[in-house]
Amino acid sequence: MAVLKVTKIDLTSNIQEYLWRVETKGEELIVTSGEESIFIIKPYKSKQTADAVFGPFRGKVDYAGNILDQETSEWLET
């Protein structure tokens, strides 16, 4: 995914073009003021449900041992 840096002035002058690029191409814009990045404009991504993310893996994962057992003995404190 492309990330473009644009100044506030350039964004103001060409807002329709930049918003079209964000919407259709999925590009992100980093808007700058002088040398400082001040905000990001990026496409909105809706959150997926747990079923959508993990559904394809249901019934396909094998666990060795009890997954609820504590594992603190495996981690050494430093």
VEXFIDREN-655156 format. One record per residue (C-alpha): x, y, z. Coordinates in steps of 0.001 Angstrom, whole numbers, m for minus. Last residue first. Layout:
<atoms>
<xx = X yy = Y zz = Z> $
...
</atoms>
This chain:
<atoms>
<xx = 15438 yy = m11807 zz = 35375> $
<xx = 12468 yy = m14096 zz = 35906> $
<xx = 12711 yy = m17348 zz = 34032> $
<xx = 9688 yy = m18293 zz = 31982> $
<xx = 8896 yy = m21998 zz = 31689> $
<xx = 7835 yy = m22221 zz = 35328> $
<xx = 5227 yy = m19554 zz = 34633> $
<xx = 3419 yy = m21796 zz = 32177> $
<xx = 186 yy = m22238 zz = 34087> $
<xx = m2086 yy = m25019 zz = 32849> $
<xx = m5182 yy = m23875 zz = 30909> $
<xx = m3958 yy = m25215 zz = 27568> $
<xx = m3867 yy = m28715 zz = 29016> $
<xx = m1421 yy = m30866 zz = 27114> $
<xx = m444 yy = m30738 zz = 23453> $
<xx = m3163 yy = m28826 zz = 21617> $
<xx = m4382 yy = m29743 zz = 18133> $
<xx = m5897 yy = m27120 zz = 15816> $
<xx = m8188 yy = m28000 zz = 12889> $
<xx = m11571 yy = m28078 zz = 14645> $
<xx = m12113 yy = m24351 zz = 14166> $
<xx = m9385 yy = m22894 zz = 11936> $
<xx = m11632 yy = m21447 zz = 9194> $
<xx = m13778 yy = m19760 zz = 11872> $
<xx = m10918 yy = m17831 zz = 13482> $
<xx = m11154 yy = m14481 zz = 11689> $
<xx = m14793 yy = m14495 zz = 10561> $
<xx = m15956 yy = m16101 zz = 13809> $
<xx = m14036 yy = m13535 zz = 15866> $
<xx = m15903 yy = m10778 zz = 14037> $
<xx = m14051 yy = m8502 zz = 11660> $
<xx = m13471 yy = m4838 zz = 12377> $
<xx = m14301 yy = m2368 zz = 9639> $
<xx = m11437 yy = m830 zz = 7735> $
<xx = m11602 yy = 2869 zz = 6967> $
<xx = m9147 yy = 4020 zz = 4309> $
<xx = m6375 yy = 6342 zz = 5474> $
<xx = m5838 yy = 10006 zz = 6267> $
<xx = m2932 yy = 10569 zz = 8632> $
<xx = m2175 yy = 13573 zz = 10816> $
<xx = 383 yy = 16240 zz = 11782> $
<xx = 3682 yy = 15146 zz = 10257> $
<xx = 6193 yy = 17906 zz = 11036> $
<xx = 8678 yy = 19318 zz = 8506> $
<xx = 6476 yy = 22290 zz = 7591> $
<xx = 2952 yy = 21178 zz = 8269> $
<xx = 2537 yy = 17656 zz = 6985> $
<xx = m330 yy = 15396 zz = 6023> $
<xx = 472 yy = 11714 zz = 5772> $
<xx = m1881 yy = 10225 zz = 3220> $
<xx = m2666 yy = 6526 zz = 2959> $
<xx = m3481 yy = 4822 zz = m336> $
<xx = m6367 yy = 2370 zz = m638> $
<xx = m6557 yy = 2820 zz = m4403> $
<xx = m10207 yy = 3823 zz = m4782> $
<xx = m11001 yy = 5616 zz = m1516> $
<xx = m7580 yy = 7022 zz = m629> $
<xx = m6915 yy = 8051 zz = m4231> $
<xx = m10348 yy = 9700 zz = m4509> $
<xx = m9696 yy = 11561 zz = m1243> $
<xx = m6443 yy = 12877 zz = m2700> $
<xx = m8044 yy = 14058 zz = m5951> $
<xx = m10960 yy = 15715 zz = m4162> $
<xx = m8693 yy = 17498 zz = m1662> $
<xx = m6401 yy = 19051 zz = m4274> $
<xx = m5907 yy = 22650 zz = m3084> $
<xx = m6483 yy = 21875 zz = 595> $
<xx = m4211 yy = 18830 zz = 439> $
<xx = m1462 yy = 20852 zz = m1249> $
<xx = m1705 yy = 23557 zz = 1433> $
<xx = m1703 yy = 21037 zz = 4274> $
<xx = 1398 yy = 19422 zz = 2784> $
<xx = 1327 yy = 15956 zz = 1304> $
<xx = 3222 yy = 12767 zz = 2101> $
<xx = 1943 yy = 9701 zz = 273> $
<xx = 1858 yy = 6137 zz = 1557> $
<xx = 1367 yy = 3374 zz = m985> $
<xx = 0 yy = 0 zz = 0> $
</atoms>
